[in-house]
């Protein structure tokens, strides 16, 4: 497969993931994630500067005079692996972590641009929290489509087994810890109430949560 073919297939993965998120929440982001894709880690490191940490995924954001400058970094090696075995065709332990990186990156991009188009500011904690919820939800729905059942081990894999890089700054570690803890609590309710008991109303609940700001999201989770 040529580099051009890999790039085209990677763009298609990003478009499909963005469409999944938009359909799930009944929204339309003002931009397409693949138009902002950056796959070169060396260039991403230069653009991010001193704040860079080694990662497969990051949304690079700079605000100047009210305008946002964005790049969505997804490591080229990560994209090649996802193109080789698409999670939308075959999702399993062999590509689950890569799928989560893809979903998280696109989730951050969609959430930020959708809110920015409505002149709503968002906090980094909101983005991380929504990203965790999106990873859980898209994984569960993709798994159901492929296997016809709910992945019972998903919650534990995503929230209980998470290890936060000790090399990160204290602020980042605290943000990731809080987002993981809050999302874990919310997604446990989703799993029990909607995925296991099959109560109706999952989509309505998710769409309502998505439109909440930081305070509203935490209040629904039961946090002050």
URVENGI-V149296 format. One record per backbone hydrogen bond with DSSP energy under -1.0 kcal/mol. CO is the residue of the C=O (numbers start at 1). NH is the residue of the N-H. If there is no record, write none. Layout:
CO;NH + CO;NH
This chain:
2;6 + 3;7 + 4;8 + 5;9 + 6;10 + 7;11 + 8;12 + 9;13 + 10;14 + 11;15 + 12;16 + 13;17 + 14;18 + 15;19 + 16;20 + 17;21 + 18;22 + 19;23 + 20;24 + 21;25 + 22;26 + 22;27 + 32;35 + 33;36 + 34;37 + 36;72 + 38;74 + 39;76 + 40;44 + 41;45 + 42;46 + 43;47 + 44;48 + 45;49 + 49;52 + 56;75 + 58;73 + 60;71 + 62;69 + 64;67 + 67;64 + 69;62 + 71;60 + 72;38 + 73;58 + 75;79 + 76;80 + 77;81 + 78;82 + 79;83 + 80;84 + 81;85 + 86;89 + 86;90 + 92;95 + 95;99 + 96;100 + 97;101 + 98;102 + 99;103 + 100;104 + 101;105 + 102;106 + 103;107 + 104;108 + 105;109 + 106;110 + 107;111 + 108;112 + 109;113 + 110;114 + 111;115 + 112;116 + 113;117 + 115;120 + 116;119 + 123;127 + 124;128 + 125;129 + 126;130 + 127;131 + 128;132 + 129;133 + 130;134 + 131;135 + 132;136 + 133;137 + 134;138 + 135;139 + 136;140 + 137;141 + 138;142 + 139;143 + 140;144 + 141;145 + 142;146 + 143;147 + 144;148 + 150;152 + 151;154 + 153;157 + 154;158 + 155;159 + 156;161 + 165;168 + 169;173 + 170;174 + 171;175 + 172;176 + 173;177 + 174;178 + 175;179 + 176;180 + 177;181 + 178;182 + 179;183 + 180;184 + 181;185 + 182;186 + 183;187 + 184;188 + 185;189 + 186;190 + 187;191 + 188;192 + 189;193 + 190;194 + 190;195 + 191;196 + 192;197 + 193;199 + 201;205 + 202;206 + 203;207 + 204;208 + 205;209 + 206;210 + 207;211 + 209;212 + 213;217 + 214;218 + 215;219 + 216;220 + 217;221 + 218;222 + 218;223
